[in-house]
Every structure is written in C-alpha cells, then in structure tokens.
Amino acid sequence: MTQPIGLSTPEVLSEARRRRTFAVISHPDAGKSTLTEALLLHARAITTAGATHGKAGRRGTVSDWMAMEQARGISVTSAAIQFEYRDAVINLVDTPGHADFSEDTFRVLSAVDAAVMLVDASKGLEVQTMKLFEVCRQRNLPVITVINKWDRPGAEALDLMDEIRRRTGLIPTPLTWPVGIAGDFRGVIERSSHEFVRFTRTAGGAKAAGFERVSADVAAADEGDAWQTATEESELLTEEDQDHDEARFLANETTPVLFAAAVLNFGVQHILDTLVDFAPAAEAREDASGGHRPVGSAFSGFVFKVQSGMNASHRDHVAFVRVCSGQFRRGMIVTHAASGRPFATKYAQHLFGREREVADEAWPGDIVGLVNASALRVGDSIFEGDPVEYPPLPMFAPEHFRVVRSADSSKHKQFRRGIDQLDHEGVIQVMRSDLRGDQSPVLGAVGPMQFEVVEERMTHDFGAAIRSEALPYQIARRTDRESALILGHDRQVEVLMRSDGTLLALFSTVWRLRNTVRDHPELLLEDLATGS
Ligand code: GDP
C-alpha cells in the first residue's frame, strides 16, 4: 500500500487538536438560528447579526444557511459552518430544521464530537430536545447546556437545574450563574473566577453585546439582593458537588450549564470559550472492526449525509464527509471502502463558499462536501492508504408507513428513479413485497415529516407526483425468511423487504406484536434501533 503524500503526523495532530465539532440540539423556536448567528458574530466571522432567519416560507436550515452565506460572504458547506475562534477551528454541524424527528438528525449527530443543548428558559426541556438528547446519550456525546432567552420571564434557575438532572440524568454543573431572575437579566457570576460579568445592552443586539467584568465587592454594592441571592445559590451548587469537572463531563456524567440571551448576544462568548476549553477535540474514531485509526494517520472519513438539488442550476448529488483522520486535500484520489473503487475528489471545491475561500484541505473534525458523489451512500467510508471502514450508520426502526405510487401512470420511470434516489440519500426507507408489486413500494419513516419531504422532492426534483396512503402499522421488527413464511398467514401482519435486504415484519400495535410472540415464540422478531 502506498503511503500518502499528506502532511506529517505532528501537523495533522496539531490541526486535529484545534478542532471542535459540535451540533446544537433544541426544540424549534428555542433560538438555534439566532444563536448560530450570534456565535459567528462573536467569532468575528460576521459583523452584524439578525434579520436573515425569518420563519416565513423557510424550507429548512439548509436554505437559511445558504441565504446567510450569500448575505454574509461566510464559508458555509450547507451542512456545516466553520469559523475560527481564539486558536481553535469550530465546526458547527447543522441539524435539520424541521420540527419533526427524522433519521437525518441521528446521522448528523454521528458526525460531531459534542452537542450544545439549547433550552428556552420558559419552556424547559421540550419534546424534540429530549429526543435529540437521547441520541447524544446513545452516542456518548458530551453535552453542554445553554439556557437561552434569560432576558424573558421564565423558570427559576434552580428549578431548571432540577429538571435537567431529573430528565437527562446528567448533573448540571453551571459555569455561569444568573444575577437577576429570568426577565431581569443583569449578568452572570462567572463561577470559576467569582467575578460578575455584567452585560450591557446594545440596541437590538445588532452589535456584539458589551460586557464588563466587575469584582464581587463592586457587584455586591451595585446589584444588592440580586447579587446576594446569586452568590448563595452558586455556593449551594458547590456544596452539592455541582462544579465543573472535566473528567466527569467527558464521561457524560455532568453537563456544564451557561445562561444566555442569544438575541442580545448575551452569554455567547462564554459558550465559545466553553467549547474551546472543555469540548473534546477531534479524536480517533472506532472503526467497524473495533480498532481506532489514529487521527494522525492517512486520510479517512465517512459519509453522514447525502443531498441532492442544493444547487438550483444542476441537480448535484453531494455527499458530506466527516474527516476522521489525516489531511484531506482537494483533488486527492481516495478509495471507496464499500466498492474498493477509487473516487476522485476534484469537485470538493464547489461546496466551500463557492466563489470565495476555496478550501483546499480539511483536517480531522472538519466536514467536506463532495459534489457528483453519486457512488457514495450514507454511512460509506472513504480512505487513503491503509483501508478502514467506519461502522455503518444505524437505520432506525420506522414508525410510520405509507404505500406510494405514481400519480401519473406514464411517469413510472421518473417515479422509480426518484424513489431510488431518495432511498439512496437516506431520506426514507423503501420496502417492497411481491404482493404489492414493484410499482407500489411502502415507505417507512421515523417521523411523519419525512413523507412531506418525499412528496415535495418527488414532484419538484423528479417530476413524478405521487399518491400515497397511510398504512395502519406502528412497529417494525426484523425477521427472517422462515419466520416470514409463518407470519405470512397472519392477515394483520405484513412482511416487506427493505432495500438493504432486511426483512421487516410490520405490526399495527404492541398488543398485536405481543400476541404473535406469545403464539409463536420460535419466530425471529428482533428489535431495530429506535428513535424514541
Ligand atoms: P430556532 O427555531 O431554534 O432556530 O429559533 P430562532 O432562532 O428562529 O428563534 C425563535 C424566536 O425566538 C425568534 O423570534 C427569536 O428572535 C427569539 N429569540 C431567540 N433567542 C432569544 C433570546 O435570547 N431572547 C428572546 N427574548 N428571544 C429570543
């Protein structure tokens, strides 16, 4: 095997050490877009925040970020945004913007090394946040908690800490503690220095919020009772062992907590500092055989997201790759692990801010977008030098099912192409059976919103409008051919073959599944990974 011509190990290691790759997990409206802009603002990537994230007509964060890219001239890959802060390079990987939960989200979280859990102070831990948190837990991702909208009336800070502990099982270890109740945000105690960081409001949050550091004595004199209360609460936290401890954080026992008002740029710098100081750098990833290819070795990475039609002028097929080891150089020839074939990366440049800042290289932790990558599927590994294959990304148990067919019978070809493409991109799971026939596949989704994406994409991208009908199933179990023969006699159960070759038995209710297991204990009915 030829050794790659990349940079030497020490240089790769030092670049990897600078990387912080994270995603924001939150419920819609908690302020993710606002925070994203505020983070960029603070990192000096842009000079004014605000205005681009109007909700009306928004198609999801991809287009938001594209709009931001155009408006701000910043480098965006549409799946990740990169900026420098202090001596670190921060990659913020976008989680899909829709309210619904989908498989996409799981995959994005496989590409990051930490998560920021953004919580609306008045709402606490909402449904979507908890679902995403569960994925972080499954993936052992360290989680930093940010309590947002502290400028508005909300819950008591101590109550929020209780809620975090109760619902996530993580011990909250606040790094800052608010002075003044929610809605009367005066600033925070920085618990490591015991200083008061007083926020000074700037009009509309259009400029970086000013803040001044004030000693505890001055704060006590200026803020009176609010300071007293905050100090007492902070001491209480220390007594209860709720101070930050790096080892416990990285072991997923604790979550550092920060208080912020993203819309006013309050607390944003603390978030950046926390990422740089405490979040893990890009480290060696476990591969499919349980080994760890060192970050300093030759280039390798895996595809965590595939997307089409991002460029209005041509139907690009873009594969987003998380770099796991080595140096990525635009134009390099890599090997596609699944097929063993060479893959040329000469089109990578289209994704890096288009006419600006052509990024010629990337390092462990970075996200690279490869254009015209129709050979690459979600979960695929690519590498240079010694072969490596990263674990396949889990396919989750679908909980919603619809049978679809082409609305126009003369469009069978487009229909087939579209469904195959969406399957390929991992937008939806596609299942078929002889009984239903090839023209009537069953689509399975983790969240019902995935069907809306399918309808829209089929109509607009593939010119094959669909008709679809909900099927009364809620549960899928993996089965085998022998069991399928027996299950075939049960009218209430349907067995279909997913495009990856897995046989799935679909049940309408848990009760129905239990009955089947009771009557036929010999059948193979295996759990699939679940999204809830
Ligand atoms: P997303 O759905 O999570 O991306 O949320 P957005 O960033 O679009 O924010 C939702 C709404 O909350 C918008 O109207 C924001 O202006 C508002 N918002 C975001 N952060 C704050 C904050 O810190 N304080 C207040 N008062 N409003 C905020």
Residues whose N, C-alpha, C, O or C-beta is under 5 A from the ligand:
A	BS01	GDP	H27 P28 D29 A30 G31 K32 S33 T34 L35 H53 N148 K149 W150 D151 R152 A260 A261 A262 V263 L264
